[in-house]
Amino acid sequence: MEHISFLVAVVIITALAFDFTNGFHDTANAMATSIATGALRPKVAVTIAAVLNFAGAFLSVKVATTISGGIVNEKSGVHPEIIFAALAGAILWNLLTWLRGLPSSSSHALYGGLIGATVVGVGMNGVNFDTVVSKILIPAIASPFVAGLASWGATKLAYAITRRSDEGTVTKGFKTGQIFSSSLISLAHGTNDAQKTMGIITLTLVSVGALPHGALPPTWVIVSAGAAIALGTYMGGWRIIRSMGKGLADIKAPQGFASESAAATVILTSSHMGFGLSTTQVCSGGIMGAGLGGPKGQLRWSLVRRMVYTWGLTLPAAALVSGGAALLARQGTWGVAVVGVLLVAGSGAMWIISRRQPVSAHNVNDADEVTPVELAPTTPTVTSPASTTVAA
């Protein structure tokens, strides 16, 4: 009993560690465009995002129940060591994509880790694949297109309405609007993403009989998950902010407001319906739609391609890593210990590598360090001294 209690505590701490990485990995979703356009100073932006992420965690628990009683069959015999293995794979993938400055999905990393570890740990019957398809895969494909189309239309409308207005006045007005639209995304992100960790912790407690099947997250779980994602958000995640704010397109204030408004609408609607979508994909789709809807119709297609490839790899890659971790964890205490050591070593190595080329609030908008311009085919090509990579 003491061993199980200790292991449950380790899993809960690891889940909150994932929530922390989710926070700094996804800060860009809400604040990248506001920082890029100058609507908010970097530190002010992440502070607002952190506070609203925490508040958003209290708005709903529908996404949490999609995880704790939806993706995984609670009665299939999932044990804490399997959930620990799932979290290990998700954290490592989050850190790897953060290191490369790629806006990948923390949500899909978690889902992939949970699916891979469960299949290895208890078999195919442990995963409700109908729920995976309806609540995860279909929204994953549809949401970026929906957000992108809405953002494209909103951008076109914004420029059409203001085409005869003074440019300085228009920019100032939309920057003010961005404060509210980016704040709404932060609130929506807390509502959607903080719940995923709530679902993981709840599933862990159900697996050891501490909660009944179908239980909702206790208050302490909601508070701790909200606090962890808020703290991670405050840390910034500057590499991905740079990629989304400056790497995908040269976003101006009207485009930023349009993309943020479209993304927030999609995220809040999905959270209400219990869809475990990727806020990263939604916000990236919104930025791409805004970039194409702007006066020059520009996107940096090299980063778009890399990002889409990463989206496709995230779920299976996390599943593969977590499946391997589950094989080790099933061996007993020594296996769980090895997974823990590998998790700490891998995380530490990536942090050390990141210090070679640090990105912070001070250089997040440095244009010469982001992906070189690669425009849509309808416009002249612009080259830059940088070759084809994003600063790590």
C-alpha positions as CSV (number, residue, x, y, z in Angstrom):
1,M,0.0,0.0,0.0
2,E,2.9,2.4,0.8
3,H,4.5,1.6,-2.5
4,I,1.3,2.3,-4.4
5,S,0.7,5.5,-2.5
6,F,4.3,6.7,-3.3
7,L,3.8,5.7,-7.0
8,V,0.5,7.6,-7.1
9,A,2.3,10.7,-5.7
10,V,5.0,10.4,-8.3
11,V,2.5,10.1,-11.1
12,I,0.6,13.2,-9.8
13,I,3.8,15.2,-9.6
14,T,4.8,14.1,-13.1
15,A,1.3,15.0,-14.4
16,L,1.8,18.5,-13.0
17,A,5.2,18.6,-14.6
18,F,3.6,17.9,-17.9
19,D,1.1,20.6,-17.2
20,F,4.0,23.0,-16.6
21,T,5.6,22.1,-20.0
22,N,2.2,22.4,-21.6
23,G,2.0,26.0,-20.2
24,F,5.3,27.3,-21.6
25,H,4.9,25.2,-24.8
26,D,1.6,26.8,-25.5
27,T,2.0,30.4,-24.3
28,A,2.5,31.2,-28.0
29,N,-1.0,30.2,-28.8
30,A,-2.4,33.2,-27.0
31,M,0.3,35.8,-27.1
32,A,2.6,35.3,-30.1
33,T,0.7,37.6,-32.4
34,S,0.1,40.3,-29.7
35,I,3.9,40.3,-28.9
36,A,4.8,40.3,-32.6
37,T,2.6,43.3,-33.4
38,G,3.6,45.2,-30.3
39,A,0.2,45.2,-28.8
40,L,1.6,43.8,-25.5
41,R,5.1,43.8,-24.1
42,P,6.5,40.2,-23.8
43,K,6.5,40.0,-20.0
44,V,3.1,41.7,-19.7
45,A,1.7,39.3,-22.2
46,V,2.8,36.1,-20.4
47,T,1.7,37.5,-17.1
48,I,-1.8,38.1,-18.4
49,A,-1.8,34.7,-20.1
50,A,-0.8,33.0,-16.8
51,V,-3.5,34.6,-14.8
52,L,-6.2,33.8,-17.3
53,N,-5.0,30.2,-17.8
54,F,-5.5,29.7,-14.1
55,A,-8.9,31.2,-14.2
56,G,-9.9,29.1,-17.3
57,A,-9.2,25.9,-15.4
58,F,-12.3,26.5,-13.3
59,L,-14.8,27.0,-16.2
60,S,-15.5,23.4,-17.3
61,V,-14.5,19.8,-16.7
62,K,-15.9,18.2,-19.9
63,V,-12.5,17.8,-21.6
64,A,-11.2,16.2,-18.3
65,T,-13.9,13.6,-18.5
66,T,-13.0,12.9,-22.1
67,I,-9.6,11.7,-20.9
68,S,-10.4,10.1,-17.5
69,G,-13.5,8.2,-18.7
70,G,-13.4,8.5,-22.5
71,I,-10.1,7.7,-24.2
72,V,-9.1,5.0,-21.7
73,N,-11.4,2.3,-20.4
74,E,-11.2,2.9,-16.6
75,K,-12.2,-0.8,-16.0
76,S,-9.5,-2.2,-18.2
77,G,-6.9,-2.4,-15.4
78,V,-4.8,0.7,-16.1
79,H,-2.3,1.1,-13.3
80,P,-0.3,4.2,-12.2
81,E,2.9,2.9,-13.7
82,I,1.2,2.9,-17.1
83,I,0.0,6.5,-16.7
84,F,3.6,7.4,-15.6
85,A,5.0,6.0,-18.8
86,A,2.4,7.9,-20.8
87,L,3.4,11.2,-19.2
88,A,7.1,10.5,-19.7
89,G,6.6,10.2,-23.5
90,A,4.5,13.3,-23.6
91,I,6.9,15.4,-21.7
92,L,9.9,14.3,-23.7
93,W,8.1,15.1,-27.0
94,N,7.0,18.5,-25.7
95,L,10.6,19.4,-24.8
96,L,12.0,18.2,-28.1
97,T,9.6,20.3,-30.1
98,W,10.1,23.3,-27.8
99,L,13.8,23.0,-28.3
100,R,13.3,23.1,-32.1
101,G,10.8,26.0,-31.8
102,L,8.1,24.0,-33.5
103,P,4.4,24.7,-32.5
104,S,3.4,21.1,-32.0
105,S,0.5,19.9,-30.0
106,S,1.0,19.2,-26.2
107,S,-2.5,17.7,-26.2
108,H,-1.7,15.2,-28.9
109,A,1.6,14.3,-27.2
110,L,-0.5,13.5,-24.1
111,Y,-3.1,11.5,-26.0
112,G,-0.4,9.6,-27.9
113,G,1.4,8.8,-24.8
114,L,-1.7,7.6,-23.1
115,I,-2.8,5.5,-26.0
116,G,0.7,3.9,-26.5
117,A,1.3,3.1,-22.9
118,T,-2.3,1.7,-22.4
119,V,-2.0,-0.5,-25.5
120,V,1.3,-1.9,-24.2
121,G,0.2,-2.1,-20.6
122,V,-3.2,-3.6,-20.8
123,G,-4.0,-4.3,-24.5
124,M,-6.1,-2.8,-27.2
125,N,-9.2,-3.2,-25.1
126,G,-7.9,-0.5,-22.8
127,V,-8.4,2.3,-25.4
128,N,-11.8,3.5,-26.5
129,F,-10.9,4.0,-30.2
130,D,-14.4,5.3,-31.1
131,T,-13.8,8.2,-28.6
132,V,-10.3,8.7,-30.0
133,V,-11.7,9.1,-33.5
134,S,-14.7,11.3,-32.7
135,K,-13.1,13.5,-29.9
136,I,-9.5,13.7,-31.0
137,L,-8.7,12.7,-34.6
138,I,-11.6,14.4,-36.4
139,P,-11.2,17.7,-34.4
140,A,-7.5,17.5,-35.1
141,I,-8.0,17.5,-38.8
142,A,-11.0,19.9,-38.9
143,S,-10.1,22.5,-36.3
144,P,-7.1,24.2,-38.1
145,F,-9.1,24.5,-41.3
146,V,-12.1,25.9,-39.5
147,A,-10.0,28.4,-37.6
148,G,-8.0,29.3,-40.7
149,L,-11.0,29.9,-42.8
150,A,-12.7,32.0,-40.1
151,S,-9.5,34.0,-39.6
152,W,-9.0,34.5,-43.4
153,G,-12.6,35.9,-43.6
154,A,-12.2,38.0,-40.5
155,T,-8.9,39.5,-41.9
156,K,-10.5,40.3,-45.2
157,L,-13.4,42.0,-43.5
158,A,-11.1,44.0,-41.1
159,Y,-9.1,45.4,-44.0
160,A,-12.2,46.1,-46.1
161,I,-13.9,48.0,-43.3
162,T,-10.8,50.1,-42.5
163,R,-9.4,50.6,-46.0
164,R,-10.3,54.4,-46.0
165,S,-9.2,55.0,-42.4
166,D,-6.0,56.4,-41.2
167,E,-3.4,53.6,-40.9
168,G,-2.1,54.8,-37.5
169,T,-5.5,55.0,-36.0
170,V,-6.5,51.6,-37.4
171,T,-3.3,50.0,-36.0
172,K,-3.8,51.5,-32.6
173,G,-7.4,50.3,-32.5
174,F,-6.6,46.8,-33.5
175,K,-3.7,46.6,-31.0
176,T,-6.2,47.5,-28.2
177,G,-8.5,44.8,-29.6
178,Q,-5.7,42.3,-29.4
179,I,-5.4,42.8,-25.7
180,F,-8.9,41.4,-25.3
181,S,-8.7,38.8,-28.1
182,S,-5.4,37.3,-26.8
183,S,-6.8,37.3,-23.3
184,L,-9.8,35.4,-24.5
185,I,-7.5,32.7,-26.0
186,S,-5.6,32.5,-22.7
187,L,-8.9,31.9,-20.9
188,A,-9.9,29.3,-23.5
189,H,-6.5,27.6,-23.3
190,G,-6.9,27.2,-19.5
191,T,-10.4,25.8,-20.1
192,N,-9.2,23.3,-22.6
193,D,-5.6,22.3,-21.8
194,A,-5.5,22.4,-18.0
195,Q,-8.4,19.9,-18.0
196,K,-6.2,17.3,-19.7
197,T,-4.0,17.1,-16.7
198,M,-7.0,17.1,-14.4
199,G,-8.2,14.0,-16.4
200,I,-4.9,12.3,-16.1
201,I,-4.8,12.8,-12.3
202,T,-8.4,11.7,-11.9
203,L,-7.7,8.6,-14.0
204,T,-4.8,7.8,-11.7
205,L,-6.9,8.1,-8.6
206,V,-9.7,6.0,-10.1
207,S,-7.1,3.3,-11.0
208,V,-6.2,2.8,-7.4
209,G,-9.7,3.1,-6.0
210,A,-9.3,6.5,-4.5
211,L,-12.2,7.8,-6.6
212,P,-15.2,5.9,-8.1
213,H,-15.5,5.2,-11.8
214,G,-16.9,8.3,-13.6
215,A,-15.8,10.7,-10.9
216,L,-15.2,14.3,-11.7
217,P,-11.9,16.0,-10.8
218,P,-11.8,17.0,-7.1
219,T,-11.3,20.7,-6.3
220,W,-7.6,20.2,-5.3
221,V,-6.9,18.6,-8.7
222,I,-8.5,21.6,-10.5
223,V,-6.5,24.1,-8.4
224,S,-3.2,22.3,-8.8
225,A,-3.6,21.8,-12.5
226,G,-4.5,25.4,-13.1
227,A,-1.6,26.6,-11.0
228,A,0.9,24.3,-12.9
229,I,-0.2,25.4,-16.3
230,A,-0.2,29.1,-15.2
231,L,3.3,28.9,-13.9
232,G,4.5,27.2,-17.1
233,T,2.8,29.9,-19.1
234,Y,4.5,32.7,-17.1
235,M,7.9,31.1,-18.0
236,G,7.3,32.2,-21.6
237,G,8.2,29.4,-24.1
238,W,9.9,32.1,-26.1
239,R,11.2,29.8,-28.9
240,I,7.7,28.9,-30.0
241,I,6.4,32.5,-29.5
242,R,9.1,33.5,-32.0
243,S,8.1,30.9,-34.5
244,M,4.4,31.6,-34.4
245,G,4.7,35.4,-34.1
246,K,7.4,36.0,-36.6
247,G,8.0,32.7,-38.3
248,L,4.7,31.9,-40.0
249,A,3.9,35.3,-41.4
250,D,4.5,39.0,-40.9
251,I,1.4,39.6,-38.9
252,K,0.0,43.1,-38.5
253,A,-2.5,44.2,-35.8
254,P,-5.7,43.7,-37.9
255,Q,-4.5,40.2,-38.8
256,G,-3.5,39.4,-35.2
257,F,-6.9,40.5,-33.9
258,A,-8.7,38.4,-36.6
259,S,-6.7,35.3,-35.9
260,E,-7.0,35.5,-32.1
261,S,-10.8,36.0,-32.3
262,A,-11.3,33.1,-34.6
263,A,-9.1,30.8,-32.6
264,A,-10.7,31.7,-29.3
265,T,-14.2,31.0,-30.8
266,V,-13.2,27.6,-32.0
267,I,-11.4,26.6,-28.7
268,L,-14.3,27.7,-26.5
269,T,-16.9,26.0,-28.6
270,S,-14.9,22.7,-28.7
271,S,-14.3,22.8,-24.9
272,H,-18.0,23.1,-24.4
273,M,-18.6,20.0,-26.5
274,G,-15.8,18.0,-24.8
275,F,-13.5,17.8,-27.8
276,G,-9.9,17.4,-26.8
277,L,-8.5,19.4,-29.7
278,S,-5.1,21.0,-30.0
279,T,-5.1,24.7,-29.2
280,T,-1.7,24.9,-30.9
281,Q,-3.2,23.6,-34.2
282,V,-6.2,25.9,-33.9
283,C,-4.1,29.0,-33.2
284,S,-1.5,28.1,-35.9
285,G,-4.4,27.7,-38.4
286,G,-5.7,31.1,-37.4
287,I,-2.3,32.7,-38.0
288,M,-2.0,31.0,-41.4
289,G,-5.5,32.2,-42.4
290,A,-4.7,35.7,-41.3
291,G,-1.4,35.6,-43.2
292,L,-3.1,34.6,-46.4
293,G,-6.0,37.0,-45.8
294,G,-3.7,40.0,-45.5
295,P,-2.9,42.5,-48.2
296,K,0.1,40.5,-49.5
297,G,-1.2,37.0,-48.8
298,Q,2.1,35.8,-47.4
299,L,3.1,32.7,-45.5
300,R,6.5,31.2,-44.8
301,W,5.8,27.8,-46.4
302,S,9.0,26.1,-45.2
303,L,7.9,26.5,-41.5
304,V,4.3,25.6,-42.4
305,R,5.6,22.3,-43.9
306,R,7.8,21.5,-40.9
307,M,5.0,22.3,-38.6
308,V,2.4,20.1,-40.4
309,Y,4.9,17.2,-40.5
310,T,5.4,17.6,-36.7
311,W,1.6,17.6,-36.2
312,G,1.4,14.3,-38.0
313,L,4.3,12.8,-36.1
314,T,3.3,14.0,-32.6
315,L,0.6,11.4,-31.6
316,P,2.4,8.3,-33.0
317,A,5.9,9.4,-31.8
318,A,4.6,10.0,-28.3
319,A,2.8,6.7,-28.4
320,L,5.9,4.9,-29.4
321,V,8.1,6.4,-26.7
322,S,5.4,5.9,-24.0
323,G,4.9,2.3,-25.2
324,G,8.6,1.6,-24.7
325,A,8.4,3.3,-21.3
326,A,5.4,1.1,-20.4
327,L,7.4,-2.0,-21.3
328,L,10.0,-1.0,-18.7
329,A,7.5,0.2,-16.1
330,R,5.7,-3.1,-16.2
331,Q,8.8,-4.8,-14.9
332,G,8.2,-3.5,-11.4
333,T,9.9,-0.9,-9.2
334,W,13.2,-1.0,-11.0
335,G,11.5,-0.4,-14.4
336,V,9.6,2.6,-13.1
337,A,12.9,3.9,-11.6
338,V,14.6,3.5,-15.0
339,V,11.8,5.4,-16.8
340,G,12.2,8.2,-14.2
341,V,15.9,8.4,-14.7
342,L,15.6,8.5,-18.5
343,L,12.9,11.2,-18.2
344,V,15.1,13.4,-16.0
345,A,18.2,12.8,-18.1
346,G,16.4,13.5,-21.4
347,S,14.8,16.7,-20.0
348,G,18.0,17.9,-18.5
349,A,19.9,17.3,-21.7
350,M,17.4,19.3,-23.8
351,W,17.5,22.2,-21.4
352,I,21.3,22.3,-21.5
353,I,21.2,22.3,-25.3
354,S,18.7,25.1,-25.3
355,R,21.1,27.4,-23.4
356,R,23.5,27.4,-26.3
357,Q,21.2,29.8,-28.2
358,P,18.8,31.2,-25.6
359,V,15.6,32.9,-26.6
360,S,14.0,35.3,-24.1
361,A,11.7,38.2,-23.9
362,H,14.6,40.4,-25.0
363,N,15.1,38.8,-28.4
364,V,11.9,37.1,-29.1
365,N,11.0,39.5,-31.9
366,D,14.4,39.7,-33.6
367,A,13.5,39.4,-37.2
368,D,16.9,38.3,-38.4
369,E,16.8,35.1,-36.3
370,V,13.5,33.7,-37.5
371,T,12.7,31.5,-40.5
372,P,13.5,33.3,-43.8
373,V,10.7,34.7,-45.8
374,E,9.1,32.2,-48.2
375,L,6.1,33.9,-49.8
376,A,3.0,32.5,-51.4
377,P,3.4,31.8,-55.1
378,T,1.4,34.8,-56.2
379,T,3.9,37.3,-54.8
380,P,7.6,37.9,-55.5
381,T,10.1,35.8,-53.6
382,V,12.1,37.5,-50.9
383,T,15.4,36.0,-49.7
384,S,17.4,36.5,-46.6
385,P,20.9,35.6,-45.4
386,A,19.5,32.9,-43.2
387,S,19.0,29.6,-44.9
388,T,16.1,27.4,-44.1
389,T,16.0,26.8,-40.3
390,V,14.4,28.3,-37.4
391,A,16.6,29.3,-34.5
392,A,16.5,26.6,-31.9
